[in-house]
Amino acid sequence: RERVQQQLSAYHLQKNEHVPADLVSTSGSGLDPHISLEAARFQAKRIAEARHIPIDQVMKIINKMSIKPNPLTNDIIVNVLLLNRELDQMLK
């Protein structure tokens, strides 16, 4: 509970803002290769600011890197490694 609260506080949430569950929870290893599409979109603004690229370009890449569906939950997921590699290619 304390770890989740610490992670939530790091997001500097606005009133009633929802944080996707997979951003504050981890698997047993803590090395999840995928995040939910919702989690990727939640972080898009921060990614755009950190990489100095327009948010619409970040959103296009997030949508492009989406994998359908997650066989365990039927949710759309995003491969974090592939997403970051695609974002890195923008800077070259």
C-alpha positions, 0 to 999 in steps of 0.5 A, a space after each residue: 500500500 505504501 509503495 502504491 501511495 508513493 508512486 501515485 504521489 509522483 504523478 502530481 495528480 489533478 483533482 479526480 484524475 485517474 491513474 491506470 492501475 498498471 502504472 502503480 503496480 508491478 508483476 513479481 519481477 517488476 520487469 513488464 515488457 508491456 503497458 496498457 494503451 491507457 497507461 501509454 496515453 496517460 504518459 504521452 504529455 510527459 513523454 512529449 515534454 521530455 523528448 521535446 516533440 509534439 504530443 500528437 506525434 507521440 500519440 501516433 507512435 503509441 497508437 502504431 505500437 499498440 498490440 491487440 489484444 493481451 491474451 490474458 485480459 483482452 486489453 490493448 497493450 503497448 510494447 515499451 521497448 518498441 515504443 521507445 525505439 520508435 521514439 528514439 528514431 524520431 530524434 535521428 
